[in-house]
Amino acid sequence: MVAKIGRGSNLLGVLLYNYEKMEDDHGNILHTHHMIHPLDGQWDTSVLARSFEPYLMANQRTEKPILHISINPDPKDEVSDNDFKEIAAEYMQEMGYGNQPFVVFKHTDIERTHIHIVSVCVDEQGKKINDAFEKRKSMRVCRALEEKFGLQSALDKKEGEDKALFQPVDYRKADLKSQLASIVRYIPQYYQFQSLGEYTALLQLLNIGTEKVEGELHGEHRRGLVYFALDENGEKASNPFKSSLFGKKAGLPSLEKQMEKHKPHLKKQDKSTLKQHIKNALKTTQSKAEFMKALVPHKISVVFRENDQGRLYGVTFIDHNSRCVWNGSRLGKDFSANFFHKHFTQQQEQQQATPENHSQQFNPNGTNTEVNSNDNDYQETTYYEYEYDYPTIRALFSLLPEEQGVDYEEEAFIHRMRRKKKKIKKRKK
């Protein structure tokens, strides 16, 4: 179980975010503590806000008095509503907020059912409640609650091999924006690349496409990125999402700064082991699919790019050991797209020249065709099927456990609210 404590100054924004989940049938109020109850039993943001107003009016100098806490059990945990209530109450008590008014919302908009707690961190006299060593205290409380309620331990995941993962995007699920955000906001912190093409190849492994967009707005030249989900064939499977929805770190200016920072480190990086693994894989394989598969045990992914005529024009290697992304040409001529195109074309020609010695024939249209010696029937399998071996992809991408429990829809909502506040202030001026 992971708890994330957020602080802010916009009570209405936090309440609206949770209330919208209720209106979309993806949330409900599970529990309230020291809150004013409506006479008609109908909760809304104004009724909820009334309970916090005396504390905020008494606030002396705390800039961010609003508490917004999310508590996230492991997706495998089955937590009842009563258990969620108890977990919320005990967590708030142990963290020093047991006497504060708070409301507990249950969210079911993603696979991981979780709760949000809205409260204030100033007491009735307007003094800030002591939050010293808060993160350490929160971790200790979470471990105790895991043991009491028989929940999966986040600590075990941190210390074991099964870490929290970057999950490939599934365009069929409803929380697509959250899936995209969980990757594009954080992956540049863990992987190093020198070009937008390398970044695009990295995202492609996780079923995300990206495109650069340019144009004029109010007479100014603007440049940016859009992100979209890819299907099993690498085709667009969703509407585009502007990078601004995911924060500055997902935008083009921030990525360009990151790439400049990465260049000195990548220049010094030892690439000899990576090159040797690639050479060894080439010696023992006859097709792109076999080649890709041979590199997986060494934690190396490959992304090939071909045009409509089947001409290979790009190859990118993702070394998950060093978390570095390399366009083939950066490794040398023997690792360029042109080299691999010639190499696999020769392999294809050799297979076609001696079909009697092979049970498989290479099909340039992207399928391996197995020939049945007893008749003329053909059984086709997707040539790039290994590229979409999701358990393997998930095993290669590891995300630091601190990012568990982040609600990306919430982050995007808060970002939108901030932008609205800035626009209102500008209009007033």
LINCORTA-V654370 format. One record per residue. N is the residue number from 0. PSI is psi in radians with two decimals (999 if undefined). OMEGA is omega as a letter, one per 30 degrees, with the letter a starting at -180 (none if undefined). Layout:
BEGIN
n:N psi:PSI omega:OMEGA
n:N psi:PSI omega:OMEGA
END
This chain:
BEGIN
n:0 psi:2.39 omega:a
n:1 psi:2.35 omega:l
n:2 psi:2.38 omega:l
n:3 psi:2.16 omega:a
n:4 psi:2.09 omega:l
n:5 psi:2.57 omega:l
n:6 psi:2.56 omega:l
n:7 psi:-3.08 omega:a
n:8 psi:-0.07 omega:a
n:9 psi:1.59 omega:l
n:10 psi:-0.78 omega:a
n:11 psi:-0.71 omega:l
n:12 psi:-0.75 omega:l
n:13 psi:-0.75 omega:l
n:14 psi:-0.70 omega:l
n:15 psi:-0.72 omega:a
n:16 psi:-0.85 omega:a
n:17 psi:-0.62 omega:a
n:18 psi:-0.60 omega:l
n:19 psi:-0.62 omega:l
n:20 psi:-0.68 omega:l
n:21 psi:-0.74 omega:a
n:22 psi:-0.49 omega:l
n:23 psi:0.14 omega:a
n:24 psi:0.51 omega:l
n:25 psi:0.30 omega:a
n:26 psi:2.83 omega:l
n:27 psi:2.79 omega:l
n:28 psi:2.10 omega:a
n:29 psi:-0.58 omega:a
n:30 psi:2.55 omega:l
n:31 psi:2.66 omega:a
n:32 psi:2.12 omega:a
n:33 psi:0.64 omega:a
n:34 psi:2.60 omega:l
n:35 psi:2.13 omega:a
n:36 psi:2.39 omega:l
n:37 psi:2.50 omega:a
n:38 psi:-0.62 omega:a
n:39 psi:0.00 omega:l
n:40 psi:0.08 omega:a
n:41 psi:1.98 omega:l
n:42 psi:2.47 omega:l
n:43 psi:3.09 omega:a
n:44 psi:-0.61 omega:a
n:45 psi:-0.66 omega:l
n:46 psi:-0.77 omega:l
n:47 psi:-0.71 omega:a
n:48 psi:-0.54 omega:a
n:49 psi:-0.58 omega:a
n:50 psi:-0.44 omega:a
n:51 psi:-0.28 omega:a
n:52 psi:-0.78 omega:a
n:53 psi:-0.64 omega:a
n:54 psi:-0.71 omega:a
n:55 psi:-0.59 omega:l
n:56 psi:-0.57 omega:a
n:57 psi:-0.22 omega:a
n:58 psi:2.27 omega:a
n:59 psi:-1.02 omega:a
n:60 psi:0.31 omega:l
n:61 psi:2.08 omega:a
n:62 psi:-0.59 omega:a
n:63 psi:1.44 omega:a
n:64 psi:-0.14 omega:a
n:65 psi:2.25 omega:l
n:66 psi:2.30 omega:l
n:67 psi:1.79 omega:a
n:68 psi:2.29 omega:l
n:69 psi:2.35 omega:l
n:70 psi:2.12 omega:a
n:71 psi:1.77 omega:l
n:72 psi:2.90 omega:l
n:73 psi:2.51 omega:l
n:74 psi:-0.44 omega:a
n:75 psi:-0.32 omega:a
n:76 psi:2.40 omega:l
n:77 psi:1.85 omega:a
n:78 psi:2.18 omega:l
n:79 psi:2.89 omega:l
n:80 psi:-0.70 omega:l
n:81 psi:-0.69 omega:l
n:82 psi:-0.70 omega:l
n:83 psi:-0.73 omega:l
n:84 psi:-0.82 omega:a
n:85 psi:-0.72 omega:l
n:86 psi:-0.79 omega:a
n:87 psi:-0.81 omega:a
n:88 psi:-0.77 omega:a
n:89 psi:-0.67 omega:l
n:90 psi:-0.84 omega:a
n:91 psi:-0.68 omega:l
n:92 psi:-0.82 omega:a
n:93 psi:-0.49 omega:a
n:94 psi:-0.04 omega:l
n:95 psi:0.19 omega:a
n:96 psi:0.37 omega:a
n:97 psi:-0.46 omega:a
n:98 psi:0.03 omega:a
n:99 psi:2.69 omega:l
n:100 psi:2.41 omega:l
n:101 psi:2.69 omega:l
n:102 psi:2.43 omega:a
n:103 psi:2.11 omega:l
n:104 psi:2.41 omega:l
n:105 psi:2.27 omega:a
n:106 psi:2.32 omega:l
n:107 psi:0.43 omega:a
n:108 psi:-0.27 omega:l
n:109 psi:3.00 omega:a
n:110 psi:-0.55 omega:a
n:111 psi:1.69 omega:l
n:112 psi:2.31 omega:a
n:113 psi:3.04 omega:a
n:114 psi:2.65 omega:l
n:115 psi:2.38 omega:l
n:116 psi:2.20 omega:l
n:117 psi:2.23 omega:a
n:118 psi:-2.95 omega:l
n:119 psi:2.59 omega:a
n:120 psi:0.33 omega:l
n:121 psi:2.52 omega:a
n:122 psi:-3.00 omega:a
n:123 psi:-0.42 omega:l
n:124 psi:0.00 omega:l
n:125 psi:0.16 omega:l
n:126 psi:2.46 omega:a
n:127 psi:2.36 omega:l
n:128 psi:2.37 omega:a
n:129 psi:2.19 omega:l
n:130 psi:0.48 omega:l
n:131 psi:2.41 omega:l
n:132 psi:0.66 omega:a
n:133 psi:-0.77 omega:a
n:134 psi:-0.76 omega:l
n:135 psi:-0.74 omega:a
n:136 psi:-0.73 omega:a
n:137 psi:-0.72 omega:l
n:138 psi:-0.72 omega:l
n:139 psi:-0.74 omega:l
n:140 psi:-0.74 omega:l
n:141 psi:-0.73 omega:l
n:142 psi:-0.70 omega:l
n:143 psi:-0.70 omega:l
n:144 psi:-0.64 omega:l
n:145 psi:-0.77 omega:a
n:146 psi:-0.74 omega:a
n:147 psi:-0.70 omega:a
n:148 psi:0.11 omega:l
n:149 psi:0.72 omega:a
n:150 psi:2.80 omega:l
n:151 psi:2.43 omega:a
n:152 psi:2.19 omega:l
n:153 psi:-0.48 omega:l
n:154 psi:-0.68 omega:l
n:155 psi:-0.68 omega:l
n:156 psi:-0.63 omega:a
n:157 psi:-0.67 omega:a
n:158 psi:-0.40 omega:a
n:159 psi:-2.99 omega:a
n:160 psi:-0.44 omega:a
n:161 psi:1.39 omega:a
n:162 psi:2.88 omega:l
n:163 psi:2.51 omega:a
n:164 psi:2.68 omega:l
n:165 psi:2.03 omega:a
n:166 psi:2.34 omega:l
n:167 psi:2.45 omega:a
n:168 psi:2.39 omega:l
n:169 psi:1.85 omega:a
n:170 psi:-0.25 omega:a
n:171 psi:-0.23 omega:a
n:172 psi:2.71 omega:a
n:173 psi:-0.47 omega:a
n:174 psi:0.80 omega:a
n:175 psi:-0.75 omega:a
n:176 psi:-0.69 omega:l
n:177 psi:-0.69 omega:l
n:178 psi:-0.82 omega:l
n:179 psi:-0.78 omega:a
n:180 psi:-0.67 omega:a
n:181 psi:-0.31 omega:l
n:182 psi:-0.96 omega:a
n:183 psi:-0.40 omega:l
n:184 psi:-0.39 omega:a
n:185 psi:-0.42 omega:a
n:186 psi:-0.54 omega:l
n:187 psi:-0.29 omega:l
n:188 psi:-0.35 omega:a
n:189 psi:-0.36 omega:l
n:190 psi:2.52 omega:a
n:191 psi:2.36 omega:a
n:192 psi:2.81 omega:a
n:193 psi:-0.13 omega:a
n:194 psi:2.83 omega:l
n:195 psi:-0.56 omega:l
n:196 psi:-0.71 omega:l
n:197 psi:-0.69 omega:l
n:198 psi:-0.73 omega:l
n:199 psi:-0.72 omega:l
n:200 psi:-0.68 omega:l
n:201 psi:-0.79 omega:a
n:202 psi:-0.56 omega:a
n:203 psi:-0.60 omega:l
n:204 psi:-0.45 omega:a
n:205 psi:0.38 omega:l
n:206 psi:0.64 omega:l
n:207 psi:2.32 omega:l
n:208 psi:2.69 omega:l
n:209 psi:2.56 omega:l
n:210 psi:2.55 omega:l
n:211 psi:2.38 omega:l
n:212 psi:2.45 omega:l
n:213 psi:2.60 omega:l
n:214 psi:-3.04 omega:a
n:215 psi:2.42 omega:l
n:216 psi:2.06 omega:a
n:217 psi:0.68 omega:l
n:218 psi:0.00 omega:a
n:219 psi:2.44 omega:l
n:220 psi:2.19 omega:a
n:221 psi:2.52 omega:l
n:222 psi:2.45 omega:l
n:223 psi:-3.03 omega:l
n:224 psi:2.63 omega:l
n:225 psi:2.60 omega:l
n:226 psi:2.62 omega:l
n:227 psi:2.78 omega:l
n:228 psi:2.62 omega:l
n:229 psi:2.59 omega:l
n:230 psi:-2.95 omega:a
n:231 psi:-0.38 omega:a
n:232 psi:0.14 omega:a
n:233 psi:0.28 omega:l
n:234 psi:2.73 omega:l
n:235 psi:2.31 omega:a
n:236 psi:0.22 omega:l
n:237 psi:2.93 omega:l
n:238 psi:2.70 omega:l
n:239 psi:2.58 omega:l
n:240 psi:2.21 omega:l
n:241 psi:2.48 omega:a
n:242 psi:-0.47 omega:a
n:243 psi:-0.38 omega:l
n:244 psi:-0.39 omega:a
n:245 psi:0.14 omega:l
n:246 psi:2.97 omega:a
n:247 psi:-0.58 omega:a
n:248 psi:-0.38 omega:l
n:249 psi:-0.05 omega:a
n:250 psi:2.88 omega:a
n:251 psi:-0.79 omega:a
n:252 psi:-0.75 omega:l
n:253 psi:-0.73 omega:l
n:254 psi:-0.67 omega:l
n:255 psi:-0.66 omega:l
n:256 psi:-0.73 omega:l
n:257 psi:-0.76 omega:a
n:258 psi:-0.67 omega:l
n:259 psi:-0.67 omega:l
n:260 psi:-0.59 omega:a
n:261 psi:-0.54 omega:a
n:262 psi:-0.84 omega:l
n:263 psi:-0.68 omega:a
n:264 psi:-0.76 omega:a
n:265 psi:-0.55 omega:l
n:266 psi:-0.62 omega:a
n:267 psi:-0.21 omega:a
n:268 psi:2.37 omega:l
n:269 psi:2.06 omega:a
n:270 psi:0.09 omega:a
n:271 psi:-0.74 omega:a
n:272 psi:-0.76 omega:l
n:273 psi:-0.83 omega:a
n:274 psi:-0.73 omega:a
n:275 psi:-0.71 omega:l
n:276 psi:-0.70 omega:l
n:277 psi:-0.78 omega:l
n:278 psi:-0.75 omega:l
n:279 psi:-0.71 omega:l
n:280 psi:-0.63 omega:l
n:281 psi:-0.63 omega:a
n:282 psi:-0.47 omega:a
n:283 psi:0.10 omega:a
n:284 psi:2.81 omega:a
n:285 psi:-0.10 omega:a
n:286 psi:2.92 omega:l
n:287 psi:-0.75 omega:a
n:288 psi:-0.78 omega:l
n:289 psi:-0.71 omega:l
n:290 psi:-0.81 omega:l
n:291 psi:-0.76 omega:a
n:292 psi:-0.64 omega:a
n:293 psi:-0.44 omega:a
n:294 psi:-0.28 omega:a
n:295 psi:-0.78 omega:l
n:296 psi:-0.39 omega:l
n:297 psi:0.18 omega:l
n:298 psi:0.81 omega:l
n:299 psi:2.22 omega:l
n:300 psi:2.65 omega:l
n:301 psi:2.38 omega:l
n:302 psi:2.02 omega:l
n:303 psi:2.50 omega:l
n:304 psi:2.22 omega:a
n:305 psi:2.64 omega:l
n:306 psi:-3.12 omega:a
n:307 psi:-0.39 omega:l
n:308 psi:0.06 omega:l
n:309 psi:0.15 omega:l
n:310 psi:2.18 omega:l
n:311 psi:2.06 omega:a
n:312 psi:-0.05 omega:l
n:313 psi:2.49 omega:l
n:314 psi:2.33 omega:a
n:315 psi:2.39 omega:l
n:316 psi:2.29 omega:l
n:317 psi:1.94 omega:l
n:318 psi:1.83 omega:a
n:319 psi:-0.23 omega:l
n:320 psi:-0.88 omega:a
n:321 psi:-0.13 omega:a
n:322 psi:0.80 omega:l
n:323 psi:2.49 omega:l
n:324 psi:2.28 omega:a
n:325 psi:2.13 omega:l
n:326 psi:2.40 omega:a
n:327 psi:-0.70 omega:a
n:328 psi:-0.41 omega:l
n:329 psi:-0.38 omega:l
n:330 psi:-0.28 omega:a
n:331 psi:2.95 omega:a
n:332 psi:-0.60 omega:a
n:333 psi:0.09 omega:l
n:334 psi:0.19 omega:a
n:335 psi:2.88 omega:l
n:336 psi:-0.66 omega:a
n:337 psi:-0.72 omega:l
n:338 psi:-0.83 omega:a
n:339 psi:-0.61 omega:l
n:340 psi:-0.82 omega:l
n:341 psi:-0.74 omega:a
n:342 psi:-0.88 omega:a
n:343 psi:-0.43 omega:l
n:344 psi:-0.73 omega:l
n:345 psi:-0.73 omega:l
n:346 psi:-0.69 omega:l
n:347 psi:-0.78 omega:a
n:348 psi:-0.68 omega:l
n:349 psi:-0.69 omega:l
n:350 psi:-0.69 omega:a
n:351 psi:-0.51 omega:a
n:352 psi:-0.48 omega:a
n:353 psi:1.11 omega:a
n:354 psi:-0.46 omega:a
n:355 psi:-0.32 omega:a
n:356 psi:0.05 omega:a
n:357 psi:2.41 omega:l
n:358 psi:-0.19 omega:l
n:359 psi:2.49 omega:l
n:360 psi:2.48 omega:a
n:361 psi:2.25 omega:l
n:362 psi:2.01 omega:a
n:363 psi:-0.23 omega:l
n:364 psi:0.03 omega:l
n:365 psi:0.36 omega:l
n:366 psi:2.60 omega:l
n:367 psi:2.18 omega:a
n:368 psi:2.02 omega:l
n:369 psi:2.27 omega:a
n:370 psi:2.21 omega:l
n:371 psi:2.08 omega:a
n:372 psi:-0.31 omega:a
n:373 psi:-0.41 omega:l
n:374 psi:-2.97 omega:a
n:375 psi:0.28 omega:l
n:376 psi:2.60 omega:l
n:377 psi:2.43 omega:l
n:378 psi:2.04 omega:a
n:379 psi:2.40 omega:l
n:380 psi:2.62 omega:a
n:381 psi:2.24 omega:a
n:382 psi:-0.66 omega:a
n:383 psi:0.43 omega:a
n:384 psi:-0.54 omega:a
n:385 psi:-0.46 omega:l
n:386 psi:-0.46 omega:a
n:387 psi:0.50 omega:l
n:388 psi:1.54 omega:a
n:389 psi:-0.67 omega:l
n:390 psi:-0.66 omega:l
n:391 psi:-0.78 omega:l
n:392 psi:-0.77 omega:a
n:393 psi:-0.64 omega:a
n:394 psi:-0.47 omega:a
n:395 psi:-0.55 omega:a
n:396 psi:2.05 omega:l
n:397 psi:2.38 omega:a
n:398 psi:2.42 omega:l
n:399 psi:2.42 omega:a
n:400 psi:-0.33 omega:a
n:401 psi:-0.37 omega:a
n:402 psi:-0.04 omega:l
n:403 psi:2.58 omega:l
n:404 psi:-0.01 omega:l
n:405 psi:2.21 omega:l
n:406 psi:1.81 omega:a
n:407 psi:-0.49 omega:l
n:408 psi:-0.70 omega:l
n:409 psi:-0.76 omega:a
n:410 psi:-0.73 omega:l
n:411 psi:-0.68 omega:l
n:412 psi:-0.80 omega:l
n:413 psi:-0.70 omega:l
n:414 psi:-0.73 omega:l
n:415 psi:-0.70 omega:l
n:416 psi:-0.70 omega:l
n:417 psi:-0.72 omega:l
n:418 psi:-0.68 omega:l
n:419 psi:-0.74 omega:l
n:420 psi:-0.70 omega:l
n:421 psi:-0.72 omega:l
n:422 psi:-0.72 omega:l
n:423 psi:-0.73 omega:l
n:424 psi:-0.71 omega:l
n:425 psi:-0.69 omega:l
n:426 psi:-0.68 omega:a
n:427 psi:-0.63 omega:l
n:428 psi:999 omega:none
END
